[in-house]
Amino acid sequence: MKLKEKIKELARQYKEEIIGIRRHLHAHPELSYEEVETGKFIRDTLEKWNIPHDYPVAGNGIVAYIKGKEGGQVRAIRADIDALPIKEENEVSYKSKHDGVMHACGHDVHTSCVLGAARILHDTKDMWKGEVKVFFQPAEEKLPGGASLMIKEGVLENPKVEYIVGQHVHPPLESGKVGVKSGAYMASADEIYLTVKGKGGHAALPQDVIDPILISSSILLALQQVVSRKSIPNVPNVLSFGKINSVGGATNVIPSEVKIEGTFRTMNEEWRKEAHDHIRRIAEKTAESMGGACEVDIRVGYPCLVNDERVTGEFREKAEAYMGKDGVVELPLRMTAEDFAYYGHKVPGCFYRLGTGNKEKGIESPVHTPTFDVDEDSLEWGMGLMAWVVV
């Protein structure tokens, strides 16, 4: 039997077991940097399948090793294992047992598919050459990002990884399809924290105060020129503020301080650094011109995710061979972010989307929502394709 057919056969054979694994993980989610029981479950599963692995890596992370025949490349596949602080609203048998914590971004699916791929690779190791490292990475959802910590601990070395592949669930895409885009695909993401300081007092005596709320509104308006007037027009940018809070204000009390939180995202690393300077200068000078002050804290987050053209081209060919040409679609740019980007800045990589939606089954909720779920038929495609594209 040829390798592709063998992988498909094993994916069908293991489908129900992998669905069971996914449901266990979904019912027992853990937040970033807290994935202790998740890590233990993964290790126990790998031990049951006699797959060698290292632990701990970057806290709760795990690296498994599968060696094929002599020769060939060293490749890596990656799953993220953390969950989100969201209260699940789905009424399913595998509903989260941890109140206020949910696998609302599909990391339970990623982990299950990569476990399935690891088992398939282990069972077929006499049919392919080289070595595959399998990363089970913690803390994708929270800075500084588990990928950066895994890299610091040397997961891409000894032996050196020649390319890496990762996948992410995609509810808008029907189960049985995958999406991919070569080149720049996802944005960098930085967190912006502004503390605007003035002089508080009675709202009926504005002449005696330095109003930080008025200063804040001016700063927010002025900062929009970072995107509209400072950036290169053909570089995608997003500058959004999602939280503003006065410290001690009331209907008749002007506070002394206002805190603002937002995000800046772009597709160009050089412009990203320049934009930080603009944000800091505009916020500080606007506040100063109105008699106040603004402290600017920009926390640098994940870099732009760029899919290597050669690796992505090879992925597309292999995916079409596995799923059919109609099963592979071209994806648009996304201004969301992913810490998988860190790997791609070190070695060539490809990050693709696994279709998990099913309108007929009513499975359409987007990620990061309390009703997110997946068509579990997608797990068969997810594990089989992951195994196929790296061998």
C-alpha positions in Angstrom: 0.0 0.0 0.0 1.3 3.5 -0.9 2.0 5.9 1.9 -0.9 8.3 1.2 -3.5 5.5 1.2 -2.0 4.1 4.4 -2.2 7.5 6.1 -5.9 7.9 5.0 -6.7 4.4 6.2 -5.1 5.1 9.7 -6.9 8.4 9.9 -10.2 6.6 9.4 -9.2 3.9 11.8 -8.2 6.4 14.6 -11.0 8.9 14.0 -13.3 7.9 16.9 -10.4 7.7 19.3 -9.1 11.1 18.4 -12.7 12.5 18.7 -12.7 11.1 22.2 -9.4 12.8 23.0 -10.7 16.1 21.6 -13.8 15.8 23.8 -11.7 15.1 26.9 -9.5 18.1 26.2 -12.6 20.3 25.5 -14.2 19.3 28.8 -11.0 20.0 30.8 -9.6 23.3 29.5 -6.8 25.2 31.2 -5.6 28.8 30.7 -2.3 29.9 29.4 0.7 28.9 31.6 -1.7 26.7 33.7 -1.9 23.6 31.4 -0.7 21.1 34.0 -3.3 18.4 33.6 -3.5 19.0 29.8 0.2 18.3 29.6 -0.1 15.2 31.7 -2.9 13.9 29.5 -0.8 14.4 26.4 2.2 12.7 28.0 0.1 9.7 29.1 -1.3 9.4 25.6 2.2 9.5 24.0 3.5 6.9 26.5 0.5 4.6 25.7 1.6 4.8 22.0 5.3 4.3 22.8 6.2 7.7 21.3 9.4 9.2 23.0 9.1 12.8 24.3 10.7 15.4 26.5 9.0 17.3 29.3 8.9 19.9 30.7 9.6 22.3 27.8 8.9 26.0 28.3 6.7 25.2 31.4 4.0 22.8 30.4 5.2 22.1 26.9 6.2 18.8 25.4 8.3 17.8 22.4 7.8 14.3 20.9 10.2 12.6 18.4 9.4 10.3 15.6 12.2 8.9 13.4 11.6 7.4 10.0 14.2 5.7 7.9 17.8 7.1 7.5 18.2 10.2 5.5 15.6 12.9 4.8 14.8 16.2 6.5 14.0 17.1 10.0 10.5 18.6 10.1 8.3 19.9 12.9 4.5 20.1 13.5 3.0 22.2 16.2 -0.2 22.2 18.4 -1.1 24.8 21.0 -2.7 23.5 24.1 -4.1 26.4 26.2 -7.7 27.7 26.5 -9.5 31.0 26.9 -11.3 32.8 29.8 -14.8 32.3 28.3 -17.8 30.7 29.8 -19.1 28.0 27.5 -22.8 28.1 26.5 -22.9 24.9 24.4 -25.1 22.2 25.8 -23.1 19.1 24.8 -21.8 16.1 26.6 -18.2 17.4 26.5 -19.1 20.9 27.7 -16.3 22.6 29.8 -16.2 21.4 33.4 -14.2 24.4 34.4 -16.5 27.4 34.8 -15.3 30.5 32.9 -12.7 28.5 30.9 -13.3 27.2 27.4 -11.5 25.8 24.4 -13.1 28.6 22.3 -10.2 28.9 19.8 -10.0 25.2 18.8 -6.7 24.3 20.6 -8.4 21.1 21.7 -8.8 20.3 18.0 -5.2 21.3 17.2 -3.8 19.1 20.0 -6.0 16.1 19.0 -5.1 16.3 15.3 -1.4 16.6 16.1 -1.7 13.6 18.5 -3.4 11.7 15.7 -0.8 12.7 13.2 2.0 11.6 15.6 0.4 8.2 16.0 0.0 7.9 12.2 3.6 8.9 11.7 4.8 6.5 14.4 2.8 3.6 12.7 4.3 4.4 9.3 7.8 5.3 10.2 9.2 2.4 8.1 7.6 4.1 5.0 9.3 7.6 5.1 12.7 9.1 5.6 13.9 11.7 8.2 12.6 12.8 11.5 9.5 14.7 12.7 9.5 16.8 15.9 6.1 17.2 17.5 5.5 20.4 19.5 2.7 20.6 22.1 3.1 24.3 23.0 1.6 26.1 26.0 0.4 29.7 26.2 -0.4 30.8 22.6 -3.1 33.1 24.0 -1.0 35.2 26.3 2.2 37.3 26.0 5.0 36.6 25.5 3.6 33.6 23.8 4.7 30.0 24.3 6.3 29.8 20.9 8.9 32.3 21.9 9.7 30.3 25.1 9.9 27.0 23.2 12.4 28.5 20.8 14.5 29.9 23.6 14.7 26.4 25.0 16.1 25.1 21.7 13.2 23.1 20.2 14.3 24.1 16.7 17.9 22.8 17.3 19.6 19.4 18.0 18.7 18.4 15.4 18.0 21.5 13.5 14.4 21.8 12.1 14.4 22.5 8.4 10.7 23.6 8.2 7.6 23.7 10.4 3.9 23.2 9.8 0.9 24.4 11.9 -2.8 24.4 11.5 -5.7 26.4 13.0 -9.5 25.7 13.0 -11.5 27.9 10.6 -15.3 27.8 11.1 -16.1 29.8 7.9 -14.6 27.0 5.9 -16.6 23.7 5.6 -15.2 20.5 7.0 -13.3 18.7 4.3 -11.5 21.8 3.1 -8.3 23.6 4.1 -7.2 27.2 3.3 -3.7 28.6 2.9 -1.9 31.8 1.8 1.7 32.2 0.8 3.7 35.2 2.1 2.4 37.6 4.6 -0.7 36.2 6.2 -1.3 37.4 9.7 -0.5 40.6 11.5 1.8 41.5 14.3 0.0 42.4 17.5 1.1 44.9 20.2 -0.7 46.0 23.3 -1.0 49.7 24.0 -1.6 51.1 27.6 -2.0 54.8 28.1 -2.3 56.5 31.4 -3.5 60.1 31.0 -2.9 62.4 33.9 -4.5 65.7 34.7 -5.9 67.6 37.7 -9.2 66.5 39.1 -12.0 68.6 40.6 -15.6 69.6 40.6 -17.3 69.2 37.2 -19.0 72.6 37.7 -15.7 74.4 38.0 -13.8 73.3 34.8 -11.5 76.4 35.1 -9.9 74.8 38.1 -9.1 71.4 36.6 -7.0 69.8 33.9 -9.5 67.4 32.4 -7.9 64.0 31.6 -11.1 62.8 29.9 -11.0 65.7 27.4 -7.3 65.1 26.9 -8.0 61.4 26.4 -10.6 62.1 23.7 -8.1 64.4 21.9 -5.4 61.7 22.1 -7.7 59.0 20.7 -8.7 61.2 17.7 -5.1 62.3 17.1 -3.8 58.8 17.1 -6.0 57.8 14.2 -3.5 59.8 12.0 -1.0 57.0 12.6 -3.0 54.8 10.2 -4.6 57.5 8.0 -1.6 59.8 7.5 1.7 58.3 8.8 1.6 54.8 7.3 2.3 53.6 3.8 -1.1 53.2 2.1 -0.5 49.6 0.9 0.5 48.3 4.3 -2.5 46.9 6.3 -2.8 48.5 9.7 -5.3 48.4 12.6 -5.1 50.8 15.6 -8.1 50.1 17.9 -8.8 51.0 21.5 -11.2 48.7 23.4 -11.1 50.0 27.0 -11.2 53.5 28.6 -11.7 54.0 32.3 -11.4 57.0 34.6 -10.0 56.6 38.0 -12.5 58.1 40.5 -14.7 60.1 38.2 -18.5 60.7 38.5 -21.2 62.8 37.0 -20.0 65.8 38.9 -16.4 64.8 39.5 -13.6 65.2 37.0 -11.0 62.6 37.8 -7.2 63.1 37.9 -6.4 60.0 35.7 -7.8 58.0 32.8 -6.5 54.6 31.6 -6.8 53.5 28.0 -6.1 50.1 26.5 -5.8 49.2 22.8 -4.0 47.2 20.1 -1.8 48.1 17.1 -1.5 45.6 14.3 0.4 45.7 11.0 2.0 43.5 8.3 5.3 45.3 8.1 8.0 44.9 10.8 9.9 48.0 10.0 6.8 50.2 9.9 5.7 48.5 13.1 8.7 50.0 15.0 8.2 53.4 13.4 4.5 53.4 14.3 5.4 52.8 18.0 7.4 56.0 18.0 4.5 57.9 16.4 2.0 56.6 18.9 4.2 57.5 21.8 5.0 61.0 20.5 1.5 61.9 19.5 0.0 60.7 22.9 2.6 62.5 25.0 2.6 65.8 23.0 -1.2 66.0 22.8 -1.5 65.6 26.6 1.3 68.1 27.1 -0.3 70.7 24.8 -3.4 70.5 27.0 -1.6 70.9 30.3 -1.5 67.2 31.2 0.7 64.2 30.7 0.5 60.8 29.2 2.5 57.7 30.1 2.7 55.3 27.2 3.4 51.6 27.7 3.7 49.6 24.4 4.0 45.9 25.0 5.5 44.3 21.9 3.6 41.2 21.0 3.7 38.6 18.3 5.4 39.4 15.0 3.9 39.2 11.5 3.2 35.7 10.4 4.8 35.1 7.0 4.3 31.7 5.2 7.5 30.7 3.4 6.7 30.6 -0.4 8.6 27.4 -1.1 7.2 25.4 1.9 3.7 26.8 1.3 3.8 25.9 -2.4 4.8 22.3 -1.5 2.1 22.2 1.1 -0.5 23.3 -1.4 0.6 20.5 -3.8 0.5 17.9 -1.1 -2.8 19.1 0.2 -4.4 19.0 -3.2 -3.0 15.5 -3.7 -4.6 14.4 -0.4 -7.9 16.3 -0.4 -8.4 17.1 -4.1 -8.0 20.4 -5.8 -11.4 21.6 -4.7 -10.5 20.9 -1.1 -7.8 23.6 -1.0 -8.8 27.3 -1.1 -6.8 30.6 -1.1 -7.1 32.6 2.1 -7.2 36.4 2.4 -5.0 38.4 4.8 -6.0 38.4 8.4 -5.3 41.1 11.0 -5.5 38.6 13.8 -2.2 37.4 15.3 -0.6 34.1 16.1 2.5 33.2 18.0 3.3 30.5 15.4 4.8 33.5 13.7 7.9 33.3 15.9 8.8 29.9 14.4 8.5 31.3 10.9 11.0 34.0 11.7 13.5 31.3 12.6 12.9 28.5 10.0 10.7 28.3 6.9 7.1 27.5 7.9 3.5 27.1 6.7 0.5 27.9 8.8 -2.9 26.8 7.3 -6.5 26.7 8.2 -8.5 23.5 8.7 -12.2 23.8 7.8 -14.4 22.9 10.8 -17.7 24.5 9.9 -20.9 22.7 8.9 -24.0 24.8 8.1 -26.3 21.7 7.9 -25.3 20.8 11.5 -25.6 24.4 12.7 -21.9 24.6 13.4 -21.1 28.2 12.4 -20.1 30.1 15.5 -16.7 31.9 15.2 -13.7 31.3 17.4 -13.5 33.2 20.7 -17.3 33.0 21.3 -19.1 30.9 24.0 -21.0 28.9 21.4 -17.9 27.9 19.3 -17.8 24.2 18.3 -16.5 22.2 15.3 -17.7 19.5 13.0 -15.7 16.6 14.4 -15.5 14.9 11.0 -12.8 17.5 10.4 -10.5 15.7 12.8 -10.0 12.9 10.3 -8.9 15.4 7.7 -6.8 17.3 10.2 -4.7 14.5 11.5 -4.3 12.7 8.2 -3.3 15.9 6.2 -0.8 16.9 8.9 0.9 13.6 8.8 0.9 13.5 5.0 2.3 17.0 4.3 5.4 16.4 6.5 6.4 13.1 5.0 
